[in-house]
Structure formats: structure tokens, C-alpha cells
Amino acid sequence: MNWPDMTINGRHYSLSHLQPFTIGVALNGENAPTYKLYVSFGSHTFSKKWEKSDPIDHRMNHNQEERYFCTIRHDHSLHLPAIIQQGVSGKAYFSQTHNYLLVHNLPGMNAPYAVFFNIEKSKSKTFDAAMFVVSAYEKPGLPKNLPKITFNTLIAKISRGEKIFRPKK
């Protein structure tokens, strides 16, 4: 999805940093393959649930869902491409439900910045896997020892169609 920029109260908010991109994810070892990962972003990375008390000029619609354009989430989302680029050589965490997350510390935050994403084997021959960043926000109370997997192992297994097993505690 190519997100259009927003203008609220005369202030321009660019969303160009949330345009889809492709990144190589290399496995460790000599002659190890590099997988092509397609990354795209959802509206929850820069918006939140619409409340009747929210200012009307912040209201936006996406896929028939009313959302509140959140300037705080937008400002934090500016870090998302770099977090993902750094994350491919680190760990991915299993969420409490069905998706994965990257955890990052942003300046000025009192809690971790959690980047929730889904990943699947690509339906296109152009990429090996597709990552959809569902949401990203400050997450107080995030458990410290979430089950984890190396990001490059996750991508390799998904790309090869292998089942991912959640580590037991």
C-alpha cells in the first residue's frame, strides 16, 4: 500500500517512509543463501482506534474502518524502516497470539516500542517472503522473556514453506 501524505491543521505529515520496500535477509555461513523480503505497512503503524471525542480533522478511513491519525504514532513510525533493517540480523519474538514482533527502544520512551508483524511465503516469484507490519506502538508491560527465533531463520523457514514451532518455556 502506498500511503498518501496527510495535512492536519496546516501541518504536513509525510508517509513516504512507509512505502513498501525489499530487503535481503542473509543466513549465516559460507555460501548461505540470501532471501528477498518484501516489507509493507498497515495503517495501525500511524493511527489508532477512532473515538467520538477525537478531533474530526484527524479522522481517516481505510478499508471501511474509521481511524484516528495519531501524530505520536506517526513520529514513532519514522523509525520503522531502520528498525526492520537492523532487525533482520537480530531476533524476532513470538507474540502472545499469532504474529511476531520486533522490540526496540526509542529515545524518550519509557516502555519498549513493539513492532507487530505477520509473515508469509511470497505468492510472487519476485520475493521469497512477505512481511506486513500490522501495528507499532509503545507497549508498557511487555514481558521481558518472550519466546524468540533469529529473524533470518524465521525468513528462511517461511520461504521454504517449513512450519515454525513456538519455543516452549
C-alpha positions in Angstrom: 0.0 0.0 0.0 1.3 3.4 -0.9 0.1 5.8 1.8 -0.8 9.3 0.9 0.7 12.2 2.9 -1.6 13.9 5.4 -2.1 17.6 6.2 -3.8 18.4 9.6 -4.2 22.0 10.8 -1.8 23.2 8.1 1.0 20.7 9.2 2.2 18.3 6.6 2.8 14.6 7.7 4.8 12.6 5.1 4.1 8.9 5.0 6.8 8.2 2.3 8.8 6.3 4.9 6.1 3.7 5.0 6.2 2.8 1.3 6.9 -0.9 0.7 10.5 -1.9 0.2 12.6 -5.0 -0.3 15.5 -6.1 1.9 17.9 -9.0 1.7 18.0 -11.4 4.6 21.2 -13.4 4.7 21.7 -16.7 6.5 24.9 -17.2 8.5 27.6 -19.3 7.0 29.6 -19.7 3.9 27.6 -20.0 0.7 24.4 -19.4 2.6 21.5 -18.0 0.6 20.1 -14.5 0.9 16.3 -14.3 0.9 14.3 -11.4 -0.6 11.8 -10.0 1.9 9.0 -7.7 0.8 8.0 -5.3 3.6 4.8 -3.3 3.7 3.0 -1.3 6.5 -0.6 -1.1 7.8 -2.4 2.0 8.9 -2.2 1.0 12.6 1.5 2.0 12.5 0.4 5.7 12.4 -3.2 5.6 13.5 -5.3 4.3 16.4 -8.9 3.5 17.1 -11.3 6.4 16.4 -13.1 7.7 19.5 -16.1 10.1 19.2 -14.1 12.6 21.3 -11.2 12.8 18.8 -10.8 15.9 16.7 -12.6 15.5 13.4 -9.7 16.7 11.3 -7.7 13.6 12.5 -10.3 11.2 11.2 -9.3 8.9 8.4 -10.8 5.9 6.7 -9.0 2.8 5.5 -10.8 -0.3 4.2 -14.1 1.0 5.7 -12.5 1.4 9.1 -12.5 4.8 10.8 -9.2 5.6 12.4 -7.6 8.5 14.3 -4.4 9.8 12.6 -2.1 9.9 15.6 0.8 12.4 15.4 2.7 10.5 18.1 2.4 7.1 16.3 3.4 8.9 13.1 6.5 10.4 14.6 7.5 7.0 16.0 6.8 5.3 12.7 9.6 7.3 11.1 11.9 4.8 12.8 10.3 1.7 11.3 12.4 1.2 8.2 15.6 1.4 10.2 14.2 -0.9 12.9 13.4 -3.5 10.3 16.8 -3.1 8.6 18.5 -3.7 12.0 16.1 -6.4 13.0 16.9 -8.7 10.1 20.2 -9.5 11.8 18.6 -10.0 15.2 15.8 -11.7 16.9 12.1 -11.9 16.2 9.7 -12.6 19.1 6.6 -14.6 19.2 3.6 -12.5 20.3 1.0 -13.9 22.7 -1.3 -14.5 19.7 -0.5 -15.4 16.1 2.0 -12.8 14.9 5.6 -11.8 15.6 7.3 -8.7 16.9 10.4 -6.8 16.9 11.2 -4.8 20.1 13.1 -1.6 20.0 13.9 1.2 22.5 13.2 4.7 21.1 14.6 7.9 22.7 12.2 9.4 25.1 10.0 6.3 25.6 9.5 4.8 29.0 8.5 1.4 27.5 9.6 -0.7 24.5 8.4 0.1 21.0 6.8 -3.1 19.8 6.5 -3.7 16.1 3.9 -6.4 15.4 4.1 -8.2 12.0 2.8 -11.1 10.1 4.9 -13.0 7.6 4.2 -15.5 4.9 5.7 -17.2 2.0 5.5 -14.9 -1.0 2.9 -15.6 -3.7 5.1 -13.7 -6.1 8.2 -15.1 -7.8 9.9 -11.7 -7.2 10.2 -12.2 -3.4 10.8 -15.2 -1.1 8.7 -13.9 1.8 6.3 -11.0 2.6 6.3 -9.1 5.9 3.3 -7.0 6.8 3.8 -4.6 9.7 0.4 -4.7 11.3 1.0 -2.2 14.1 3.7 -0.5 16.1 3.3 1.4 19.4 4.8 1.9 22.9 4.0 -1.3 24.8 4.2 -0.9 28.6 4.2 -4.2 30.4 5.7 -6.2 27.5 7.0 -9.4 29.0 10.8 -9.5 29.2 11.4 -13.1 28.1 9.1 -13.7 25.1 9.9 -16.8 23.1 12.2 -15.9 20.2 13.7 -17.0 16.9 16.5 -15.5 14.9 14.9 -13.3 12.2 16.9 -14.9 9.4 15.9 -18.4 10.5 12.2 -17.3 10.5 12.5 -15.9 7.0 14.4 -19.0 5.7 11.8 -21.4 7.2 8.8 -19.3 5.9 10.4 -19.0 2.4 10.9 -22.8 2.2 7.4 -23.5 3.5 8.6 -25.0 6.7 6.5 -25.0 9.9 7.5 -22.6 12.6 7.4 -24.0 16.1 7.0 -21.7 19.1 9.7 -22.5 21.7 8.5 -23.9 24.9 9.1 -22.0 28.1 
